[in-house]
Amino acid sequence: MNTDGPVDIESCTDACFNAGYPLAGTEFADQCFCGLDFSNGGAPASPADCDMPCVGNMSEFCGGPNRLNVSVPSCAVV
């Protein structure tokens, strides 16, 4: 699943997790991708490569060219 538009980290992760996907990633400032796992040779990259401000919130970074900021559900002890 993917969406384009005025995304930010929260809107992307909410859309993906609510649709049942365990991974959410923003790319190229205005794209949101949801998935079940990493594919196409995906591997960790330097955080400096994810330097494009999100269209939906310019104070956040939403990936870069061929780079995803990835979010996964987390669990915390309280």
Order of alpha helices (4+ residues) and beta strands (2+ residues): beta-alpha-beta-beta-beta-beta-beta
